[in-house]
Amino acid sequence: MKKLPLHIKIVIGLILGIAWSFGSSYFGLNAFTIDWIDPFGQIFIRLLKFIAVPLVLFSIIGGVSGLKDLSSLGRMGGKTLLAYLVTTVAAVGIGLFLVNVFQPGSFVEESQREKNRIKYEIWARDNGIEILDDKNFLADPKYAHLLKSSEEEVNVEGQNEEVLKRKKDANKQKDASPLTFLVDMVPENIVLSISNNKLMLQVIFFAIFFGLALVMIPEDKAKPVKNFIDGVNEVFLKMVDLVMRAAPFFVFALLAGVIAKMADTPAEVFEIFKGLSTYSLVVFAGLMFMIFGFYPSMILTFARKIGYGGFFKRISPAQFLAFSTSSSAATLPVTMECVEENLGVSKKVSSFVLPIGATVNMDGTSLYQAIAVVFLAQLHMVDLTVGQQLMIVLTATLASIGSAAVPSAGLVMMIIVLQSVGLNPAWIAVIFPVDRILDMCRTVVNVTGDATVSTLIAKTEGELADS
């Protein structure tokens, strides 16, 4: 067992965690699992999160302060943002292509979809929303018997507490000024920013600013600070190494606990993996294409020293961890380690590109949103126009920049996208049952995208070691 590679051990932990969840639900041990096993999974996430922010802080300061030519920072920043923008737009485009070709929403019974359409028209009428597809079921006597029950269901759906909470968060983001993201990048109090994982952009801004100032002061004054920064960074890297030695056990505890909280019987566990099957399969297919098709093609085209299989072998610990934690921020320390030690990306590039990616790169989330929004429209017999689908591309891309790198943040983004094309934000309740599992999958896409972009940037900067 000791000789097995880390990624194989993590896979074993994942499989055992899922197997335990079936046994736990069958023998009525879910309470035991939640009380005595799940806490170790929560400890794992906390360990990674408290390491992530200081590691980002000191890595970026160390990387920027080591630059000989400050103009290279602007060049690298421009390349990074452009690369992440391209991959995000591609992800949304792939999602729209798949959902329009396979139309998962049309597999639901016609009678249910007709009732859904009635509810949509009632909601649109009550909220002053213009319906663009020229259908009018409310005026058709054929559906008159559905009006009363549909109105009641619309009222109930609108009072869903989870939906109301997400909608409130989405409205805050939607109503903000176009330049709010720039204001939000500048910290008022760096100590508070460091203590809040949702304020990673502020930490990145401070670290770049601090690193630039360090370059500009005399070398005799800067050297002690640089030595301190490098020393602290090494300590945090060693902490990552120590935590990862126990990762297989922690991953087992995390998976067992997550599923135990979601299902009480083996049938419910099975339903979690099967639920909303057609929709889930289309999302899963899109995510797998991004992981095994889109990203490797970029690597093979622009960084040929790294082979197809070699790429996955080298980043697999970060991928499996991303699946377990559903958080690209929590996975960041391990992603940095994999990219630097296994892919040969220099610390100068990885310490700059990866933290930005963990904050703004949400390829998996963007693809899932594109599919989910059109699926929900199909489920309610709403024909989206070309203009509305282009709006999905634009809104999903812009919303991904402000999405927190934490579990289920994509649901907040989805409300913004739904509202942008005149659809009911309460519909997110439909996909709640499978969101957690799909969230785990799309986080793998986000982390794989981060590793891919950092490798490409390193190649263009001459900072990629021979592989």
N, C-alpha and C positions, 0 to 999 in steps of 0.2 A: 504493500500500500504506500509505503514511504517513497518508493521509486516512481510512482505515477506522477505525470505532469499535473500542475495545479488545475488546469482547465478540465481535465478528466475527473479529478476529485470533486470539482464544483458540479459537474454534470451528475455525478453519483449522488451528491447532496440534493440536487434538484429532484431527481427521480425518487429518492427515498422520501423526500418531503411530500411529494404528491401521493406516493404509495401510503405513507402514514395517514394522510388526510382521508383516504378511503377507509382504512382500518379504524381510524379514530371515529369517523361518523357511523360506521357499522356497529361498533361495540359501545357507542355512547360515551366516548372519551373526549369529546370536543371541549368540555369545560376544563379537563385536565390539560389538554393541549394549549388552550388559551392562557391558563393560569401558570403553567410550568415550563412550557416549551417556547411559546410565542415571545415572552420577554427577552429571550436571547437574540431573537431576530430583531427586536426593537433596539437592543443594545448595539447590534451590528450596524444598523443604519445611523444611530447616534455617533458611534465611533467614526464612521466615514464622514459624516457631516461636519463634526467638529474639527476634523483634520482638513477638510476640503478648503475652507475659507482661508486659514492661515497659510496653507500650502500654495494657494493661488496668489495670495498677497506677496509672499516672499519669493516665489518663483518668478513672478512678473517683474518685481523690483530687481531681482538678480539678473534677469534676462535683459531688461532695458538698460540697466546701469553698465552692462558689459558691451553695449554697442559702441563701436568706434565711429560709425557714421550715423548720425541721428536721422538723416533722410531715409535710411533703410526702414525705420520704424513706420513712417507714413506710407512707404511703398508696400510694406508687409501688411499693414492695416487695411489698405485699399484692396489688395488681393484677397485678403481673408473675407471681408464683407461681401465682395463680389462673388466669391466662390460659394459662400453660404446662401446668397440670394439666388444664384443659379440652381443649386441643389433643391432649394425650397420650392421654386417655381416648377422645376421638373417633377418633384414629388406630387404637387397639387395636380399637375397635368396628367400624370400617370393615374392618380386616383380618379379623376373625372373620366378618363378614357375607360377604365375598368368598370366603373359603376354605370356608365351609359351603354356599354356593350352587354354586360351580364344582367343589368336591371334587377337587382336582388329584391327590391320593393314590390315587384310585380308577382312574386311567388306567393304572396299572401292571398287568402280567399277574397274574391271580388266583392262579396257582401260586406266584409270588414273594411275594405278599402273605400267602398261607397260611403259607409258610415263615417270613416275618417275624413272623407272629403266634406261631408256635411258639417262636421265639427270645425274643420278649417275655415269654411265659409262663414260660420257663425262667429268664430274668433275674429276673422278679418273684418266683418261687418261691425262688430262691437268696438274694434280698435281703430277703425278708419283706415284700414289697409287696402290698397288697390289690388285686385286680383287681375293678373296680367294674361292668364291663359284663356280668357273668354268663356269659361264654363260657368254654369249657374244652376247648381243642384237645388238650391233653396227655392227656386221658382218652379221646380218640377213637381207636380202633384204626386208623382210616383214615389217621392221620398218624404211626403208629409208626415207619415207615421213615425219617422225617425227624429223629428225636430225636437220634441220635448226631452227625450232621453239624451239626445246629443247635447242640448244646452246644459243639462245637469252635469254631464261628464266634463264639458269644457270648464265649468265653474270649479269642479273638483280638481281638475288638472292644474288650473291656475293657482290653486292654494297649496300645491306640493311644497313642503318646507325646503327640501333640498334644491328644488328648481328655483324657488324665490331667493335663496341664498346665492346661488350661482348667478342668477339674473342681476342681483344687486351689485355683485363684483364686476359683472360684464358692463353694466351701465356706467360705473365709475370709469372704466377704461375707455368706453365708447365716447363719453362726454368730455373727455380730456382734450386739451389743446393739441394741435398737430406737433408742437414742439415740447410737449410735456415730457417725452422720453429723454430729451436733452437735459431738461431741468432735473429729472429724476436721476440722471447719471451722476450729478454732483452731490456729494454727501454734505449734510449739515453737521453731522457728528460722526467721524470715522469709527469711533468705538461702537456706536449703535449699529452702524452699517456692518461691521465685522461680526456683530452678534446676531445678525439676521440673514439667514440663507437666501431670502428673497431679494436682498439688496446687493447681489453679486456684482452688478454693473458698477455700483458705487465703489466697491472694493477695487475693481479693475481700474476705474478712473484714477483713484487715489494712488494705486501702485504704479501706474504709468507716469503720473505726475511726479511722484516721489523719485522714481528711477531716472527721469529726465533731469530733475534738479540735482541728483547725485552725480550725473555725468558732467554737469556744468560747474561744479565746485572744484577747487584744486585737488589734485590726486592725493596729496598727503593728508588732506582732511577726509576725503571720500574712502580711502582704503580701509580704515578700521570699520567703517559702517558696512562696506561691501563684505569684508571678512565675517562680520557678525551675521549679515543676511545669508551668506552662503552656509555658515555653520548651522543656523536655525533651520534652513531649508533641508539640510542633510538629516537633521533630527526628525523632521516631519516625514521625510521619505522612509526613514527606518521605521517609524510608527506604522506607515502603510504596510511595509513588509511584514511586520509582526502581526498586524490585524489579518492580513491575507493568509497567513499560515493556518488560521482557524476558520477561514472563509467557508470551507465545505460544511462544517458543523453549523455555522451561523446561517448559511443558505438553507439547509434542511429545516432549521427552526423557523426561519422566515416564511418559507413556502407552506409549511404545515400550519402555522398560525394564521396566515392570510386566508387559506381555504377553509379552515375551521370556523372562522368568523363569518364566512359567506354561506355555508351549507351545513345542515344537521343530519342529513342522510346520504348514503352513497348515491342514490338517485339524483339528489340535488347537486352533489359534487359533479356527477356526470353532466347534468344540465348546464352547469357553469361553463363547461368546455364545449357543449353542443348548442347552447342557447342562441337564438337568432341566427341559425346555422348559415343560411345563404349570405346574409350580410357579413357575418363574421368571416366566412370563407373568402369573400371578395376582398375585405380589408387585409386578411392574412396573406392572400396571394400578392396583393400590392406591396405589403411590407417585405415579404420574402424576395420579391423581384428587386426591391431597392437594395437589400442586403447582398443577395447572391448574383444579381445582374448589373444593376446600375453602378454601384460603388466599385466592384472589381473591374468593370470595364474602364472606369476612370483611372484606376491604379495601373492597369495593364497598358493603357494608352499613353499616360503621361509619366509614369514612374515604373518602367519595365523591369527594373532590378528586383522587384518584389513579385513573386509568382502568385497565381490564384490561390492555391492551397496554403502557401506560406503566409499570405496576408491574414487569413482567418485563424491559422494556428497561433499567430503572434498576438492577435487582439482578442482571442476567445475568452480569456479571464475577465476582461472588461465587459464583453457581450453577455456572458452568463450572469455577471454581477448586476448589469443593467436590467436583465430580465427579472432578477430576484427582488431588486429594490424599487423598480419603477421610477428611478430618479437619476437623471444624468448628472446632477450636482453631487449626489452621494457617491456616484461611480467615478467622479472626476479624478481623485487621487490614483486610482488603479488604471484609468485610461492614460493618464500622464506617464505612469510607470511602463505600461505596455508599449506606448508609442516611442518613448525614449530608448528603452532597453531592448525591445524586440524589433521595432521597425527602423531604428537608427535615426530617428528625427532628433535634431539638436535641441538642447534644453532652451536655447534662445527662441526657437520657433514654437515648441510645444507649450512653453509657459505663457506664450502670448495668444496663440491660436485656440488652444483647447478651452481655457476659461471663457473666452468669448463664445465659443461654440456651445458650451454647456448652458449659456444664457440665452443666445439668440437663435441657435440652430435647432429647429423642431421639425425636421423633415418628416419623421414618422407621424407626428401629430398633425401636420398639414395634410398629408395624404389621407389619413383617417378622417379628418374633417370633411374633405372634399367628398369622399365616399358616403360618409354618414349624412351629410346635408342633402345630397341628391337622393339617397336611399329613403330618408324621411319624407322627402317630397313625393317620391314614387309611391310610398306607403299611403299617402293621402291623396293620390291621383292628381298631383299638381305637376303640370308640365312647365319646367323652367325654360325660359328663353335663353338664347345664346348670350345676350347681355347679362342676364342673371348669373350664368355660369362663369362668365368672365369676371363678374363682380366677386364670385367665390374665390377665384384665383387671386385677385388683388387683396381682398379682405383677409383671406387665410394667410397670405404671405406677410402682410403687415402685422396681423395679430400675433403671428409666431414670434416676432421680435420681442414683444412685451410679455410673453408667457413665462411664468415661473418654472424653473427646472425641478418641479416636485410632482408627486403622483396626482393624476386627474386634473391638472391645470388645463388640459385641452378642452374640458367641458365648458370652462369659462370662455375660452376662445370660440368654441362652437356656437355659443349663444350670440356672440357678436356677428358671426358669419350668417347664422339663421336670420337675425334681424336685418342684416344688410340686403337680403333678397326677399324680405317681406314674409317670412315664415314664422310660425309660432315657437318661441324659445322653450316653451313647456314640453316640446317634443323630445327634449334630451332625456326625459324620464323613460322613454321607450328603450333606449340603449343602455340604461344604467346596469342591467343585469350582467352584461358581458364587458362593460367598460374596463373593469380592473384587469381582466386577463389580456385584453387587447392593449391596455396601457403598458403592460409589461413587455409586449412584443414591440410596440412602437418606440419604447425607450431604447431597445436594442438598435433600432434603425438610427435614432438620434446619435447614439454613441459611436456607431460604425461610421456615420457621416462625419462626425468630429475627427475621428482617426484618419479618414480618407483625406479630408481637406488639409489637415496638418501635414500629412505626407506629401501632398501635392505642393503646398506652399514651401515646404522644406526643399523639395526638388528644384523649384524655380529659384530658390535663394541659395542653392549650392550647399544646403545644410542637411542633406540626407546621406548617411553613411552607406558604404557599399554593403549590399545584402547578399 
